[in-house]
Structures are given as structure tokens and as C-alpha cells.
Amino acid sequence: MRVLVPLAALLAVLVLMLFPVGTGFCTADVAVPVAGGLLAVAGLPLFIAGGCRMRLTAIDGLLGMWLLYVLLRAWCGTPEVPCLPAVLRSVSLAALYAALRLLFSYAVPSVTATEGVVALFAVVQCLLCLSQLLCGGSRHADFPFTGTFPNPGPCSAVFLVGLCLGFYRFFYPVSPGHARLSWACRALFMATLALCSLMLPLGWSRAALTGAVVCLLVATWPRMSSRMRLYVLGIAVVGGLLLYFMKRGSSEGRVLFYAVSSYLVARHPVFGSGIGTFFGAYGQGAAALHQHLPFALTCHAGTIEYALCDGMRVAVEQGLVGLLLAVSSASAVLWRLWRCSPALALALLGVLVVSLFSYPFQLLPFQLLLVLLSAQAASTAVAPAPHDLPAGPRGGVGLAFSMAVFAVLSAFLVFCPVRERVRATAQSRLIVGRDSPRLLPQYESLLPLMRHDAQFLFRYGQMLASCGRYNESNHLLAQGALVSNAPMLHVLRGHNYRHLHAPAHAERAYWQAHAQSPARLYPLLCLMRLYRQSGQVARARRVARVILSLPARSDSPLDMEIRREAKSCIMEQ
């Protein structure tokens, strides 16, 4: 019984990690709080009947303080920016963590079982990607495989996790004691190593490749001589430069991202700009810096759906206080995992390296992985540390009861709002993209639950503009600009102001769109047309010259048409 209970909890988390990842709310968002509540309800009677004890650790304290800070920051944040999605996700994960801590206090899963479940997750993703590669079915039209993710980048991070586990267990095989079990574990880890070694290069994610190199260096560094270390560091530097220049455009885009994010952190260094404000603030920051940065960087500015560094998003939204709590929590989990399972520690280290250049921890599977590893690290029996607080004879039961109440109550409070938003997201996908005034009542009914979705707000604003309701459209587009850095939101606002005969406001909207994405020609075309329409020929010609000075895209018929119109504007008398 004590073996089956934690194994069932591990498998439940594995199932949650394999749910397809989508934009917005999806089925997995409902399943997480339900799983947390059910596991807590099952865990409390087992804990009491088993006469177990629970103690708080530094990991529990740090994660609890971080959750409390996020809730307080959301409560004291910017009221016009919807922060409820982030709060719901945080509370759901906290409920699951509390339930796992309760169950793992009844029976701590062996590190072999946890490693096996994580390896199985990587194997399933590899097999799914191979199936998509050979038979089709990718979730993105531009990539041959994506697994359960929207693109192959996060999938490569999963391959990295499996590679770290397989690599470590290749040199340090597990010995569970039972011959058949030992053979099964070794076969699983060898299959994980083989499949992930094959798929990681195919994913061609520089962040994942960098994480693999870092983990390899950490694992082998103590065995190297001083001369070998110098050689390895030299090779790593050369390899890093090659990776930078092989995809230079993407690399410079990340440099721009760090520059803009650092500017935003400097504006609100202590407590950040508020939960959920990152994308709107990023658009404003990019617009503010576009004249102070070289065009070689700003030409890569565009719409981003995810922050390109998890840590920078935390720093922008939560300030240095939130970043300190996040880094402290990750460090505590990593340190304790290194003591009980170096293989899991290497896997977590690899994902943390990837998160410096990508967004794994903004996706639910990696958030669940972090919750699982944190619960494992906090629950694994280690030598008592001075900061651990031992529970008294009845303190363990009280603490367990508090954990169960927190998990169940959190799941209960989160379930209904999440389910409503999952349904609203599904309904919005049925109407977004369909142009018919008859759909306006449906848009209006979904609006209270979809204020966080910039695409929904843009389509709704577009629909209102087509019906001549320009002021209402601008109001919605302004809300969209708070949760997205898409320049088309400002372009459409400019169109609306032109219809309202407010050229000054239209000019500001077009300039804002251009500042957020200086390499795009369409906002400049709108400006040129606005100046020509209002008789400002000199200004129109200046904008036309700017259009012609930008790099041409011969593969874009629209860009060629815009450049021809700019030439005609300059040549006309």
C-alpha cells in the first residue's frame, strides 16, 4: 500500500503533463485543481491512519511566501489589467503541491520511481514526435513535429530532460533489488537516452543544446584535469558563437528582448509592474527604446506570445522581490535534489538553463514537473537541517490537516472560474475569424471571461469597427494593448480615429504601431496615406523615404506594393 499510493500520485501527474498544451485555458487547467483536491482527500485519511508525521522545510516556506507574494501583488496590481488567469494557475499548482506533500508524507516515492515517471514522459513525447515526423499530425504547420506542444521548442526541452536522466543512469545504473525491476528500469533509461539523443538535434533548439552542454559539463567537471577544462571551455565558447551566428536573427531578437525587459525592470525594480502586465509593458518598452537602439536589433521586434526568458518575466511583473523568491525556491529544490537524486537535479538544471532563453515554465507540463520535483525534494528524507522545523506529536496531524484543507478549498475556489473560462475559450474559437454582425451578441456575452485574450479583443474590435461603432472598438483595442504587444491593435485604432475625423489621434496610433515594430511597412503606409489625405505632402514624402530605406522583402507581394506606392508618393508633384 505504501508503495502503490505515491506511485498512483506520480502517474496522475504524468497524465496531467501529457495533456495537449494550447493557448489560453484548456482542459488541463480544469484537471489540475480536480487532481489536487482528490489527492488531498485521499491522502489525509491515509496520513492519519498510518500514524505519519510531517514537517515543514525551507522549500515549503519559500514556495508559500512566493505564492502569498503573487496573491498580494495581484490584489495590489493594476486593476485594468486582467491578472486572474495567472492567479488561477498559481493557486491550482499550489493545491496540487500541497496534496503531493501530504501523500508523500504518508509514503515518500523512491527517487527511482520519480525518475522513471519523468523518463516515461520524455519517451512518450519522443514517440509522439516520431509519429508526427513519419505520419504527419504536427500541431504547427511550419514544423514536422511538436509533440503535445504548440511548437518544437518546448519539446526539445523535454528531450533534454530525458537525455539528462538517461545519461546519468547510463553511468550510474539503479539497483532496486529485484532482478526484473532492475532490468525494466535500465531498459527504460536506455530507451530514454537513445530516443532523446536522436530527437534533440532534430528539434534544433539552441537553448536545449546549450542546456545539454551545461549539464554535461556539470556532470563531468570534477573528473577533468585543468588542461582538459580549458580545452572544454574554449570549445564551448566557439560553439556558442557558432550557434549565435547560425541563427543570428533569432539571437539578436533575444538580445532585444533582454534590453527591453531590463528597461522595464529598471522602471519598476522592487515590486514590478504587476501580475499579467508583461506583454502590454513590453510593447510600451519596445516603443520607448526603438530610437535609442540600433536598427539591427529593433528590426527583430514583433509580436511575442510568450516571454523569451522566464526569469525576466518574473522580474518585470513581480520585481526583484519576486525574482529573489523564485531563484531561492529553485535553488533550494535543486540543492536538495542533488543530495537525493543527481539525475533529477541535472534534468531540472537543464530546464532552468533553457528558461534563460525560452519559456518552458510558462507552459503547464513544465510547471507540473517543477511541482513534482519540489514535492519530491521537500518530502525526501535527508539529514535534518537547521532551518527545518520539526513537528510535535500532534503538530504533524495539524499540519497535514491544514495542507488538506488548503488543497481542497483552493481546488473548490478555482474549479468554477477555470471551467467557465475553458468553455468561453472553446466558444470563442468557434466565432473568432467569422465576420458577421449577427455574432456581436455572442462576442458581448463572452467578453467578461475573455478580457485576457488579445486575439479575441482584436477580432471583437474589428467586428465593431466594421459596424461603425468606432469608439467601442477603440475601447476594446486599448484593453487588448494592455495584454499584448501586437502593433495591429494600434493600427486598427488609427483606422477608427480616421473614420472619427481625429487625424491627430490616428497619427499617434500609427506612430505607436511603428515604434513597436519598426521593420513593418504597413504602419508607415497608413501614416503616409493619412498625411496625403490631410494635405501634408512634405510629411508624406518623408515617411515614403523611410519606407524605401527599410530592407526590402522580395518574397512579400504586399511589401512590394507598399514600396511602389511610396515611390509614387515621392514622384508626384
ZAMARGU-4260 file (C-alpha; in steps of 0.2 Angstrom, whole numbers, plus 5000, padded with zeros to 4 digits):
<rodrens>
0) 5000/5000/5000 | 5014/5012/5005 | 5022/5009/4988 | 5006/5010/4977 | 5000/5026/4984
5) 5014/5038/4979 | 5016/5028/4963 | 4997/5032/4959 | 5001/5050/4963 | 5016/5050/4951
10) 5005/5043/4937 | 4992/5056/4940 | 5004/5070/4937 | 5011/5061/4922 | 4994/5060/4914
15) 4992/5079/4918 | 5009/5083/4910 | 5003/5074/4894 | 4988/5084/4891 | 4989/5094/4874
20) 4996/5112/4878 | 4986/5126/4870 | 4985/5145/4871 | 4973/5151/4884 | 4963/5140/4895
25) 4961/5121/4891 | 4955/5105/4898 | 4971/5103/4908 | 4968/5119/4918 | 4952/5110/4925
30) 4960/5094/4928 | 4974/5101/4939 | 4964/5108/4953 | 4952/5092/4952 | 4968/5081/4954
35) 4974/5092/4968 | 4958/5091/4978 | 4955/5072/4975 | 4973/5068/4980 | 4972/5078/4996
40) 4955/5070/5001 | 4963/5053/4998 | 4979/5057/5007 | 4973/5064/5024 | 4964/5048/5030
45) 4980/5038/5024 | 4991/5050/5034 | 4981/5049/5050 | 4979/5030/5049 | 4997/5027/5045
50) 5002/5037/5061 | 5014/5048/5050 | 5022/5064/5054 | 5025/5080/5043 | 5037/5094/5045
55) 5039/5110/5035 | 5055/5113/5026 | 5064/5128/5018 | 5056/5123/5001 | 5039/5124/5009
60) 5042/5141/5016 | 5049/5148/5001 | 5036/5142/4989 | 5022/5148/5002 | 5030/5165/5003
65) 5031/5166/4984 | 5013/5161/4982 | 5007/5174/4995 | 5018/5187/4987 | 5010/5183/4970
70) 4992/5185/4978 | 4996/5201/4986 | 5004/5208/4971 | 4989/5203/4960 | 4977/5211/4973
75) 4988/5227/4974 | 4991/5227/4955 | 4984/5237/4940 | 4965/5235/4941 | 4963/5237/4922
80) 4975/5223/4918 | 4967/5205/4920 | 4978/5195/4932 | 4965/5182/4936 | 4972/5169/4924
85) 4989/5169/4932 | 4981/5169/4949 | 4971/5154/4945 | 4986/5144/4938 | 4996/5148/4953
90) 4983/5143/4966 | 4979/5127/4956 | 4998/5122/4956 | 4999/5126/4974 | 4984/5115/4978
95) 4992/5100/4969 | 5009/5103/4978 | 5000/5103/4995 | 4991/5087/4990 | 5008/5079/4984
100) 5017/5084/5000 | 5003/5076/5010 | 5004/5060/5001 | 5022/5059/5000 | 5022/5062/5019
105) 5012/5046/5020 | 5025/5037/5009 | 5039/5045/5000 | 5041/5039/4982 | 5058/5032/4978
110) 5069/5043/4968 | 5069/5028/4955 | 5050/5029/4953 | 5051/5048/4951 | 5065/5047/4938
115) 5055/5033/4929 | 5039/5043/4928 | 5049/5058/4921 | 5059/5047/4909 | 5042/5040/4903
120) 5036/5057/4900 | 5051/5060/4889 | 5049/5044/4880 | 5030/5047/4876 | 5035/5064/4869
125) 5048/5056/4858 | 5037/5043/4852 | 5023/5055/4848 | 5036/5067/4839 | 5042/5052/4829
130) 5024/5048/4824 | 5021/5066/4818 | 5038/5066/4809 | 5034/5050/4799 | 5015/5050/4798
135) 5010/5069/4800 | 4999/5076/4813 | 5010/5090/4819 | 5001/5104/4829 | 5010/5118/4819
140) 5010/5120/4800 | 5028/5125/4799 | 5036/5111/4809 | 5036/5092/4806 | 5034/5088/4824
145) 5029/5097/4840 | 5023/5083/4852 | 5009/5089/4864 | 5016/5107/4862 | 5012/5121/4850
150) 5030/5121/4843 | 5046/5110/4844 | 5055/5122/4856 | 5047/5116/4872 | 5048/5098/4865
155) 5067/5100/4864 | 5067/5104/4882 | 5058/5088/4886 | 5071/5079/4876 | 5084/5087/4886
160) 5076/5081/4902 | 5076/5063/4896 | 5094/5065/4890 | 5100/5070/4907 | 5091/5056/4915
165) 5097/5043/4903 | 5115/5050/4903 | 5117/5049/4921 | 5109/5032/4923 | 5120/5025/4909
170) 5135/5028/4920 | 5126/5025/4937 | 5113/5012/4935 | 5100/5010/4948 | 5099/4994/4959
175) 5081/4992/4965 | 5085/4975/4972 | 5073/4965/4961 | 5081/4957/4946 | 5066/4960/4934
180) 5063/4978/4941 | 5081/4982/4939 | 5081/4976/4921 | 5065/4986/4917 | 5072/5002/4924
185) 5088/5000/4915 | 5079/4997/4899 | 5068/5012/4901 | 5083/5024/4904 | 5092/5017/4890
190) 5077/5019/4878 | 5076/5037/4885 | 5094/5040/4881 | 5093/5033/4864 | 5077/5042/4859
195) 5081/5059/4866 | 5099/5058/4859 | 5090/5056/4842 | 5077/5069/4844 | 5086/5083/4852
200) 5097/5088/4837 | 5081/5086/4826 | 5072/5099/4836 | 5087/5111/4833 | 5084/5122/4849
205) 5099/5131/4853 | 5093/5134/4871 | 5091/5115/4873 | 5108/5112/4865 | 5115/5124/4877
210) 5107/5116/4892 | 5114/5099/4887 | 5131/5106/4886 | 5130/5114/4903 | 5123/5098/4911
215) 5137/5088/4903 | 5150/5100/4910 | 5142/5099/4927 | 5142/5080/4927 | 5160/5078/4921
220) 5168/5093/4928 | 5175/5085/4944 | 5184/5072/4933 | 5193/5084/4921 | 5210/5089/4923
225) 5214/5108/4922 | 5221/5107/4904 | 5205/5097/4899 | 5194/5111/4907 | 5202/5124/4897
230) 5200/5115/4881 | 5182/5111/4885 | 5179/5130/4889 | 5187/5135/4873 | 5176/5123/4863
235) 5161/5129/4872 | 5164/5147/4868 | 5167/5143/4850 | 5152/5133/4849 | 5141/5146/4857
240) 5147/5159/4844 | 5143/5147/4830 | 5126/5144/4837 | 5123/5163/4839 | 5128/5167/4821
245) 5120/5152/4813 | 5103/5159/4818 | 5108/5177/4820 | 5091/5185/4818 | 5084/5175/4832
250) 5099/5178/4843 | 5098/5197/4840 | 5079/5196/4844 | 5083/5189/4861 | 5096/5202/4864
255) 5082/5215/4860 | 5071/5206/4872 | 5084/5207/4886 | 5087/5225/4883 | 5068/5230/4883
260) 5065/5218/4898 | 5079/5226/4908 | 5072/5243/4904 | 5056/5238/4911 | 5064/5231/4927
265) 5073/5247/4929 | 5057/5257/4929 | 5049/5246/4942 | 5063/5237/4951 | 5056/5232/4968
270) 5038/5226/4965 | 5037/5225/4946 | 5024/5232/4935 | 5010/5220/4941 | 5004/5202/4938
275) 4999/5200/4920 | 5006/5216/4913 | 5021/5209/4904 | 5016/5209/4886 | 5007/5227/4887
280) 5023/5234/4896 | 5034/5225/4884 | 5026/5234/4869 | 5027/5251/4878 | 5045/5247/4882
285) 5050/5242/4864 | 5042/5258/4858 | 5051/5269/4870 | 5068/5261/4866 | 5067/5260/4847
290) 5075/5276/4844 | 5089/5273/4856 | 5094/5255/4849 | 5102/5251/4833 | 5090/5245/4819
295) 5100/5229/4818 | 5091/5225/4834 | 5074/5234/4833 | 5071/5226/4816 | 5068/5210/4825
300) 5054/5217/4836 | 5037/5209/4834 | 5023/5201/4842 | 5028/5189/4856 | 5016/5176/4863
305) 5027/5171/4877 | 5041/5180/4886 | 5058/5173/4879 | 5065/5171/4897 | 5055/5165/4912
310) 5066/5174/4924 | 5064/5191/4915 | 5045/5189/4915 | 5045/5186/4934 | 5057/5201/4936
315) 5046/5213/4926 | 5029/5208/4933 | 5035/5204/4951 | 5050/5214/4953 | 5067/5209/4961
320) 5057/5203/4976 | 5048/5190/4966 | 5064/5186/4957 | 5073/5183/4973 | 5059/5172/4979
325) 5059/5162/4963 | 5078/5160/4962 | 5078/5155/4981 | 5065/5142/4978 | 5073/5135/4963
330) 5090/5134/4971 | 5083/5126/4987 | 5074/5112/4976 | 5090/5110/4966 | 5101/5108/4981
335) 5090/5095/4989 | 5088/5086/4973 | 5106/5085/4971 | 5108/5076/4988 | 5094/5063/4984
340) 5094/5061/4965 | 5108/5069/4955 | 5099/5063/4939 | 5083/5073/4943 | 5094/5088/4948
345) 5103/5088/4931 | 5086/5087/4922 | 5080/5102/4932 | 5096/5111/4929 | 5094/5108/4911
350) 5077/5116/4910 | 5082/5130/4921 | 5096/5134/4908 | 5083/5133/4894 | 5072/5145/4903
355) 5086/5158/4902 | 5082/5159/4883 | 5065/5152/4881 | 5048/5149/4890 | 5047/5132/4897
360) 5040/5137/4914 | 5026/5147/4906 | 5019/5130/4900 | 5009/5119/4911 | 5019/5102/4908
365) 5035/5110/4915 | 5025/5119/4929 | 5019/5102/4934 | 5036/5095/4933 | 5043/5108/4944
370) 5029/5105/4957 | 5033/5086/4956 | 5051/5089/4959 | 5048/5102/4973 | 5037/5090/4982
375) 5049/5076/4980 | 5063/5086/4986 | 5054/5093/5001 | 5047/5076/5006 | 5063/5065/5003
380) 5071/5060/5020 | 5088/5069/5022 | 5099/5074/5036 | 5090/5087/5047 | 5095/5104/5043
385) 5095/5119/5055 | 5081/5128/5045 | 5069/5113/5046 | 5056/5114/5059 | 5051/5098/5067
390) 5033/5095/5071 | 5027/5090/5088 | 5017/5074/5092 | 5001/5082/5086 | 5009/5096/5075
395) 5011/5083/5061 | 4992/5079/5061 | 4988/5098/5062 | 5000/5102/5048 | 4993/5088/5037
400) 4975/5094/5040 | 4980/5111/5036 | 4988/5105/5020 | 4972/5095/5015 | 4960/5110/5019
405) 4971/5121/5009 | 4972/5110/4994 | 4953/5106/4994 | 4947/5124/4997 | 4959/5130/4983
410) 4953/5117/4971 | 4935/5121/4975 | 4938/5140/4973 | 4947/5138/4957 | 4937/5125/4948
415) 4921/5135/4943 | 4931/5150/4937 | 4943/5139/4927 | 4929/5129/4920 | 4919/5144/4914
420) 4935/5151/4905 | 4938/5134/4897 | 4921/5134/4890 | 4922/5153/4885 | 4939/5149/4876
425) 4931/5135/4866 | 4916/5145/4861 | 4927/5160/4856 | 4937/5149/4844 | 4921/5145/4835
430) 4917/5163/4831 | 4934/5171/4830 | 4938/5174/4812 | 4920/5174/4806 | 4914/5191/4800
435) 4895/5193/4803 | 4886/5207/4813 | 4875/5193/4820 | 4889/5187/4830 | 4891/5203/4841
440) 4879/5196/4855 | 4890/5181/4857 | 4906/5192/4857 | 4897/5203/4871 | 4892/5188/4881
445) 4910/5181/4881 | 4919/5197/4884 | 4919/5197/4904 | 4928/5180/4903 | 4940/5184/4888
450) 4947/5200/4893 | 4964/5192/4894 | 4964/5186/4876 | 4971/5199/4864 | 4966/5189/4849
455) 4948/5189/4855 | 4948/5208/4859 | 4956/5212/4842 | 4943/5202/4832 | 4929/5209/4843
460) 4936/5227/4840 | 4937/5223/4821 | 4919/5217/4821 | 4913/5233/4830 | 4923/5244/4818
465) 4915/5236/4803 | 4898/5240/4810 | 4903/5259/4813 | 4905/5258/4832 | 4922/5265/4832
470) 4923/5272/4850 | 4918/5255/4857 | 4931/5247/4845 | 4944/5258/4852 | 4940/5254/4870
475) 4942/5236/4867 | 4958/5238/4857 | 4965/5248/4871 | 4961/5234/4883 | 4970/5222/4870
480) 4985/5233/4871 | 4987/5230/4889 | 4989/5212/4887 | 4998/5211/4870 | 5012/5220/4861
485) 5004/5217/4844 | 5006/5233/4833 | 4990/5229/4823 | 4980/5234/4839 | 4986/5252/4837
490) 4984/5251/4818 | 4966/5247/4819 | 4964/5261/4832 | 4972/5273/4820 | 4959/5267/4806
495) 4945/5270/4819 | 4951/5288/4823 | 4952/5292/4804 | 4934/5287/4802 | 4930/5298/4818
500) 4939/5313/4809 | 4953/5313/4823 | 4969/5314/4812 | 4980/5318/4827 | 4974/5303/4837
505) 4976/5292/4822 | 4994/5299/4819 | 4999/5294/4837 | 4991/5277/4835 | 5001/5274/4819
510) 5017/5280/4826 | 5015/5269/4841 | 5012/5254/4830 | 5028/5258/4820 | 5038/5261/4836
515) 5033/5244/4842 | 5038/5235/4826 | 5050/5247/4816 | 5053/5234/4802 | 5035/5233/4797
520) 5030/5244/4782 | 5011/5244/4785 | 5010/5256/4799 | 5021/5268/4789 | 5010/5266/4774
525) 4995/5271/4785 | 5004/5286/4791 | 5009/5291/4773 | 4991/5289/4767 | 4985/5299/4782
530) 4997/5313/4778 | 4992/5313/4759 | 4974/5313/4764 | 4976/5328/4775 | 4987/5338/4763
535) 5003/5336/4772 | 5013/5332/4757 | 5030/5335/4764 | 5027/5324/4779 | 5020/5310/4767
540) 5036/5311/4757 | 5047/5309/4772 | 5038/5294/4778 | 5039/5287/4760 | 5058/5289/4761
545) 5058/5280/4777 | 5048/5266/4769 | 5061/5265/4754 | 5076/5265/4766 | 5070/5249/4775
550) 5076/5232/4769 | 5065/5225/4755 | 5057/5208/4756 | 5056/5202/4739 | 5045/5187/4744
555) 5031/5198/4750 | 5020/5205/4737 | 5012/5217/4750 | 5029/5224/4754 | 5032/5227/4735
560) 5016/5235/4733 | 5019/5247/4748 | 5036/5252/4741 | 5028/5256/4724 | 5015/5267/4732
565) 5029/5275/4742 | 5039/5279/4726 | 5023/5286/4718 | 5021/5297/4733 | 5039/5304/4731
570) 5037/5307/4712 | 5020/5315/4712 | 5020/5334/4710
</rodrens>
